[in-house]
């Protein structure tokens, strides 16, 4: 470790260069008021294998123990850091509740992951620490990059014959490096002890720093934060490693993607997949009050990512309740003890919406939604009392309901005297509340259950069983029923529809319950309080076995409500709903989440489509099915990152057997990518095995006798990510993009001489294309191979495109591809690049090698015209 004396110093993150990625600008100044230590070099393969295999089973292939440890996920690096801290008798900088691994023992998820900056321990360096350290030793001429590495990784600290003990090695090259931060937005701010955003946002995005033995000099800079494709915590590749830092970060500062500066933050402890295990769906939303701020907080599990939205406005939020359709939240503005001062509001659950509607009734409080027998949706609320244990105050209150439709309140109607805010049964015959005692209204008559003992947090179940849960204050009635001693609010009790005790569930040792709710028939939603009385955790409580599933942690979390949507489908009873259609899990990367939606598209349109687009992100952005004429019904099944090898199993197992009316296959020919071998970016090489849906399909012969009923519905309702759903599903797999132009110059992201070094790489991919043509020929399907336009700037370079291929050899190779039509009469080459001499102007491009939505209209029209000639 090298000691870095940074106290009182500063570093600039990002850039003001307009051509940089959006998450790399504007430039932001960050200050240090602490010192830290950083590894002289990346963690070596030998060091990693000395610690991690006994923890997780992951043992890296080591040709040389002094090579950097590569092919590790972010979480693999975290596990190493924690292991080293424990080995040295230290506390750990990271905590988590559960680990998930792939078949090769790479860690894909640490559920409940929390970084503790105030702990003196080994950890990954923050981006500001990494950049500060790299500044002094940045060397694009001598560090191991593509111009001098021979396209292979080298021993650490080997770029010079000897290295000073105070010198930090390999920051510029050899392998790219994980840092601690999530990737987020920079702001024109000056911050001290900045540690990044509090989460990975909608894309679960991480940061990589530095270059690698594969990267060209002009593609490496201090401000760059990523790789060619989206980087999340599960990425692992042979040019990605990490180094460690050591030391605590006092008074750490986070900045969320709305620019809010945070000194502490809420932590989501469970992902959508875990929630699905316990409530049988990931279509769920959790809302609650952050009592530190008074704001409403939302976690939308249906989006597929663990982002916490705190809705900042001027209203105090108490007792939020989600509408039956999951789109609205009703809440009051005062807590028990002061309910007469409350107002009742309804707002959209959308965090960016400002639509808030007030009920013009003074003292309206503690709302909950209810659907009446006639189908009307109403809000039940109480009024006329302050809440609490005063029986006289209780007698003055009343219960009301008001219809809410099309953003407006109807006329309030009084239901009955006395404020029953614990819930009303579906048939209206039972209402309960916990104002001091367990009051119940049964068939129009008021009574008191539980021997008139003091209770709190009374909640009626949402099922027809009409069970009521509550907490007490260690009353004799409860002690006798539970058969054990317990303290106030440490035992959750349940009575049936007659008020008879039927169940008791004790809080975990050292904790108490508060703020109860029903999640499902057998799952309660609770807040847990610690010895200091802090409501630090919201959790699910299994009423059968007493197990606790943490959902979110913070300082003061109040009044949780979990909305759960149940889908009813007509599904083949033989299908295993835990596997069928489940093409993505929470630990999946970008290719997996894109493929999840492409599988949904396949099952949805298998009987309609007669044109399929396949390929990489270029196809994704350049071919819009909705712009095809009425003769053609197209779907875009392209993915990213990918290679031509991945097209074959997708075709063989899914597209050809199930898209029965397929006439035309349009395939992207990204020849500058044809340096990729079989296992580089090939989803179907091995990654597909991480996702139950593909394995289930494989075990059932890919449904060669016909897709089972319900496979689309299961794929549709399975875990996904909302941002990808919104990007891909509205246009049958096409991804819209802004028109930003071709970019400056000709950015080359891979060595352009790869063909000269190993021409067989090209011909291996060439042979895969021939296999595709043969498969299509046997089905009398035309194949259109498209070479997509790239920046005209490449005409002034030595490279065919963004990922290389010498311009001097490209024309002859393209000619070889074109000549395949002599053997395969079903093949036509559509070269829209024309060696850069094309007619796609700046207004049609997203960047150096992708068209934008306007460019896609142009190219799609040309594909459509070509297909018309084949009809």
Secondary structure, 3 states (H helix, E strand, C coil): CEEECCCCCEEEECCCCCCCCHHHCCCEEEECCCCEEECCCCCEHHHHHHHCHHHHCCCCCCCCCCEECCCCCHHHHHHHHHHHHHHCCCCCCEECCEEEECCCCCEEEEECCEECCCCCCEEECCHHHHHHHHHCCCCCCCCCCCCCCCCCCCECCCCCCCCCCCCCCCCCCCCEEEEEEECCCCCCCEEECECCCCCCHHHCEEEEECCCCCCCHHHCCCCCCCCCCCCECCCCCCCEEECEEECCCCCCEEECCCCCEECCCCEECCCHHHHHHHHCCCCEEEEEEECCCCEEEEEEHHHCCCCEEEECCCCCCEEEEECCCCCEEEEECCCCCCHHHCCEEEEECCCCCCCEEEECCCCCEEEEEEECCCCCEEEEEEECCCCCCCHHHHHHCEEEEEEEECCEECCCEEEEECCCCCCECCCCCEEEECCCEEEEEECCEEEEEEEEEEEEEEEECCCCCCCEEEEECCCHHHHHHHCCCCCCCCEEEEECCCCCEEEEEECCCCCEEEEEEECCCCEEEEEEECCCCCEEEEEEEECCCCCEEEEEECCCEEEEEEEECCCCCCCCCCCCCCCCCCCCCCCCCHHHHHHHHHHHHHHHHCCCCCEEEECCHHHHHHCCHHHCCCCCCEEECCCCCCCHHHHHHHHHHHHHHHCCCCCEEEEECCHHHCCCCCCCCCCCCCHHHHCHHHHHHHHCHHHCCCCCCCHHHHHHHCCCCHHHHHHHCCCCCCCCCCCCCCCCCCCCCCCCCHHHHCCHHHHHHHHHHHHHHHHHHHCCCEEEEEECCCCHHHHHCCEEECCEEEHHHHHHHHHHHHCHHHHCCCEEEEECCHHHCCCCCHHHEEECCEECHHHHHHHHHHHHHHHHHHC
